[in-house]
Amino acid sequence: MSSWKNPLPGVPLIESPFFEEWLEQAGLDPETRRIAVDLRRDGYAVFDFPDASFDRLVDEVRTDVGAMIGGRLAADPKSGMRPVVFDVEFGHRIQDAWAQSAAVRSIATNARILELLRLLFGRRGWPFPSAAYRNASCAASGWPSRMSTTTTVR
C-alpha cells in the first residue's frame, strides 16, 4: 500500500473527489479494486463472502434466528424462497442477534470484510448493533446513517 494521505480525512475514500488519485496509488489487488470502483459507482458491491464455511454459517444463522422467534419463519411472498423474520410480537427484525448467535457474530466480525471497509472508507470499521428492516420504508426517517454499510453476498 502507498503512503497516500487523504486531504479530506472526514470523507470516505470511496466518496472522495480524490478517489481516482487514491485508486492509482493504493496498490490494490484486482478484486479489491473492482469492489472499490463498484462501491463508488453504484453505492454497493457484490462479491463472494470471504469464508469457505459461509453456507454452513447461513444454515446456523437460520437455525439460531428461528429459535429466537420461536421457530416462526415465513417465506418472502415476493421471492417465495428466502425466509424472512415475520412475527406479530417481534415485527420484521431481530436486534442484536450477534450477541446470541456465534454464526451471526462470525459474519459480522469477518476480518477480511472489516479490512475491506477500513481500506475503502479510510478508517477502521467495527461491527455494531443496527436495525435491519424488511423494506426500506421502515427506515424512511433517514437512518441508517452513512456509516451503516450493507454488504451483499451470494
Secondary structure, 3 states (H helix, E strand, C coil): CCCCCCCCCCCCHHHCCCHHHHHHHCCCCHHHHHHHHHHHHHCCCEECCCCCCHHHHHHHHHHHHHHHCCCCEEECCCCCCCEEECECCCECCCCCHHHCCHHHHHHHCCHHHHHHHHHHHCCCCCCCCCCCCCCHHHHCCCCCCCCCCCCEEC
